[in-house]
Amino acid sequence: MLAKRIIPCLDIKEGKTVKGINFVNFRDAGDPVELGAAYSRAGADELVYLDITASHEGRKTFTELVKKVAANISIPFTVGGGINELQDVDRLLGAGADKVSVNSAAIRRPELIGEIASHFGSQVCVVAIDANWENGEWICYLNGGRIPTDKRLFDWAREAEERGAGEILFTSMTHDGVKEGYPNEALAYLADTLHIPVIASGGAGKMEHFRDAFRLGKADAALAASVFHFGEIKIEELKLYLQREGINVRI
């Protein structure tokens, strides 16, 4: 069985790491390069850097920041935000990123997924889905959780896989920053119906939540932000705890 992955997520706004609750009310969490290097040393399996206002403001992800990150860490990292075309992917991979995450652009133009997969390989293409639980269903959102769409989580995830996505990064807007656990029922359904890895995002508050995301949610990786950024959970301690709980992790 493949080891389960622990992935700190760094939301980048104006060059700084920030963290919000339910996608709003952001506070500063520190320097993204220094944080990333610390997580790399602490035993994180991967990192995700998301330029959270890139799509909304029509900007490109910070290529210079990606270069600095690549020079300072020794683990794979994914970059997302404002990726709309193959040139964006080429630029970010050239700057040192291992994968790219597409969200709003993929919903607007689903063909982008296949283009990235065919040019760079499916393993490079992470399709991020921000969804909110509303009236008994998961509604997908655009532009960092600002604009609801007519797409539903499970249908869109299946389509993304069929188009060539290598991984699905599902963030529950309902659970984001609330620290009461991941949406394990939805995660388990994704894991059971897809053939590609599923990354859980939104809801981590204590170590048991990671265990449940792997055990109950059947996730391949668990992503979190504030519990790591503000020192509430140490990655080394989390991995030792998960190992004791019978979860296969890299120590």
Residue pairs with C-beta under 8 A, 6 or more apart in sequence:
1 248
2 220
2 248
3 45
3 248
3 249
3 250
4 214
4 219
4 220
4 221
4 222
4 242
4 247
4 248
4 249
5 45
5 46
5 199
5 220
5 221
5 222
5 249
6 43
6 44
6 45
6 210
6 221
6 222
6 224
6 235
6 238
6 239
6 249
7 44
7 45
7 46
7 47
7 48
7 199
7 221
7 222
7 223
7 224
8 35
8 36
8 39
8 44
8 47
8 48
8 223
8 224
8 225
8 228
8 229
8 235
9 47
9 48
9 49
9 50
9 201
9 223
9 224
9 225
10 17
10 29
10 32
10 35
10 36
10 47
10 48
10 49
10 50
10 225
10 229
11 17
11 18
11 19
11 20
11 26
11 50
11 52
11 225
12 18
12 32
12 49
12 50
12 51
12 52
12 62
12 65
12 81
13 26
13 51
13 52
13 53
14 53
15 32
15 62
15 65
16 28
16 29
16 30
16 31
16 32
17 28
17 29
17 30
17 31
17 32
17 35
17 229
18 26
18 27
18 28
18 29
18 52
19 26
19 27
19 29
19 177
19 225
19 226
19 229
19 230
20 26
20 27
20 176
20 177
21 176
21 177
21 178
22 145
22 173
22 174
22 176
22 177
22 178
23 130
23 144
23 145
23 146
23 173
23 176
29 35
29 225
29 226
29 229
29 230
30 229
32 49
32 65
32 69
33 65
33 68
33 69
33 72
35 229
36 47
36 49
36 69
36 72
36 73
36 77
37 72
37 73
39 47
39 73
39 75
39 228
39 235
40 47
40 72
40 73
40 74
40 75
42 234
42 235
42 236
43 235
43 236
43 239
43 250
43 251
44 75
44 235
45 75
45 76
45 221
45 250
46 75
46 76
46 77
46 78
46 98
46 221
47 69
47 73
47 75
47 76
47 77
47 78
48 77
48 78
48 79
48 80
48 101
48 169
48 223
49 61
49 65
49 66
49 69
49 77
49 78
49 79
49 80
50 79
50 80
50 81
50 101
50 128
51 59
51 61
51 62
51 79
51 80
51 81
51 82
52 81
52 144
53 59
53 81
53 144
54 60
54 61
54 81
54 82
55 81
55 82
55 103
55 104
55 105
55 142
55 143
55 144
56 143
56 144
56 146
58 82
59 82
60 82
60 88
60 91
61 79
61 80
61 81
61 82
61 83
61 88
61 92
63 91
63 92
63 95
64 95
66 79
66 92
66 95
66 96
66 97
67 95
67 96
69 77
69 96
70 77
70 95
70 96
70 97
71 96
76 98
76 99
77 97
77 98
77 99
78 97
78 98
78 99
78 100
78 101
78 126
79 92
79 97
79 99
79 100
79 101
80 100
80 101
80 102
80 103
80 126
80 128
81 101
82 88
83 89
83 92
83 100
83 101
83 102
83 105
84 105
84 112
85 112
86 115
86 116
86 119
88 100
89 100
89 116
89 119
89 120
89 124
92 100
93 100
93 120
93 124
98 124
99 123
99 124
99 125
99 126
99 166
99 167
100 116
100 124
100 125
100 126
101 126
101 127
101 128
101 169
102 112
102 113
102 116
102 125
102 126
102 127
102 128
103 127
103 128
103 129
103 130
103 142
104 142
104 143
104 144
105 112
106 112
106 113
106 127
106 160
107 140
107 142
107 149
107 151
107 156
108 142
110 159
110 160
110 163
111 163
113 125
113 127
113 160
113 163
113 164
113 165
114 163
114 164
116 124
116 125
116 164
117 124
117 125
117 163
117 164
117 165
117 166
118 164
121 166
122 164
122 165
122 166
122 196
123 166
124 166
125 164
125 165
125 166
125 167
126 165
126 166
126 167
126 168
126 169
126 199
127 157
127 160
127 165
127 167
127 168
127 169
128 169
128 170
128 171
129 140
129 153
129 156
129 157
129 160
129 168
129 169
129 170
129 171
130 140
130 141
130 144
130 145
130 171
130 173
131 138
131 139
131 140
131 141
131 153
131 170
131 171
131 172
131 173
132 138
132 139
132 141
132 145
132 148
132 172
132 173
132 174
133 139
133 172
133 174
133 183
137 152
137 153
138 152
138 153
138 154
138 186
139 148
139 149
139 151
139 152
139 153
140 148
140 149
140 151
140 152
140 153
140 156
141 147
141 148
141 149
141 173
142 148
142 149
145 173
153 170
153 186
153 190
154 189
154 190
154 193
157 168
157 170
157 190
157 193
157 194
158 193
158 194
160 168
161 168
161 194
161 195
161 196
165 196
166 196
166 197
167 196
167 197
167 198
167 199
167 220
168 190
168 194
168 196
168 197
168 198
168 199
169 199
169 201
169 223
170 183
170 186
170 187
170 190
170 198
170 199
170 200
170 201
170 202
171 201
171 202
171 223
172 182
172 183
172 186
172 201
172 202
172 203
173 202
174 183
174 202
175 181
175 182
175 183
175 202
175 203
176 201
176 202
176 203
177 202
177 225
177 226
178 203
178 205
179 203
179 204
179 205
179 206
179 209
179 226
179 227
180 203
180 205
180 209
181 203
181 204
181 205
181 208
181 209
181 212
181 213
182 200
182 201
182 202
182 203
182 204
182 209
182 212
182 213
182 217
182 219
182 222
183 200
183 202
183 203
183 217
184 212
184 213
184 216
184 217
185 217
186 217
187 198
187 200
187 213
187 216
187 217
187 218
187 219
188 216
188 217
188 218
190 198
191 198
191 217
191 218
191 219
191 220
192 218
197 220
197 221
198 218
198 219
198 220
198 221
199 219
199 220
199 221
199 222
199 223
200 213
200 217
200 219
200 221
200 222
200 223
201 222
201 223
201 224
203 209
204 210
204 213
204 222
204 224
204 227
204 233
205 227
205 232
206 227
206 233
207 233
207 237
207 238
207 241
207 242
210 222
210 224
210 238
210 242
211 241
211 242
211 245
211 247
213 219
213 222
214 222
214 242
214 247
215 245
215 247
224 233
226 232
227 233
228 235
239 249
239 250
239 251
240 251
242 249
243 249
243 251
